[in-house]
Amino acid sequence: MGSNTLLEPVFGIVKSAMGFRQFLMHGADKVSMEWSLVWLAYNLRRLHTLQSVGELAPIG
């Protein structure tokens, strides 16, 4: 199994469920920051999902 196989579902979720299709900013620094925000949103969503189904202990 290649490493791309593990990442493809994540990009599908970011594109379809989160609606991220294109960058709004221009320039490497701004695009990097925008991409970081997308991943932050993805990870927060994932944490919330795991917590709500009881796979993670409550935070705090």
N, C-alpha and C positions, 0 to 999 in steps of 0.2 A: 504494500500500500504506500503510495507516494505522499509526500507532505501536502501536495495540492488537494488531495482527496479530503483531508481533514479541514481545510480552510474553505472549500467551496460552499458548504452549507451556511457558514457564518456570513459570507458575502451575500448569499441569497437572502438571508434574514435582514441584513442591513439594507439591501435594495428593495425587497418587496414589503416586508412588515414595517420597516422604519421609514421607507420612502426616500432614502438617500440615493439619488441617481447621478448628481453632478455637484461639483464644487462651486460655491458661490464666490469664493475669493480667488485672487490671482497672486502668483508669486509663491516660491517654495516655502517661505516661513509661514505665510497665511494659510496655505493649503495644509501644511503640517499641523498647524493649530486646529484647523477645522476637522481634520481627520482624527486628531486626538479627542476632540469633543464627540465625534461620532462613536468612537470606541468607548469613551466614558459612558455615553448613553446606552450603548449595547451592554456593557458590563453591569450597569445599574439595573437595567431591565432583567438581565439574567439572574442577578442576585435576588431581585424581588420575586422572580418566578420560583427559584429554588427554595427561598424562604417560605413562600406561600404554600408549597406542597410538602413542607416539612423536611426537606433534604438538608437544610442548614439550620444550625442553632440560631435563635434570635440574636440580633446585634444589639449590644448595649445593655 
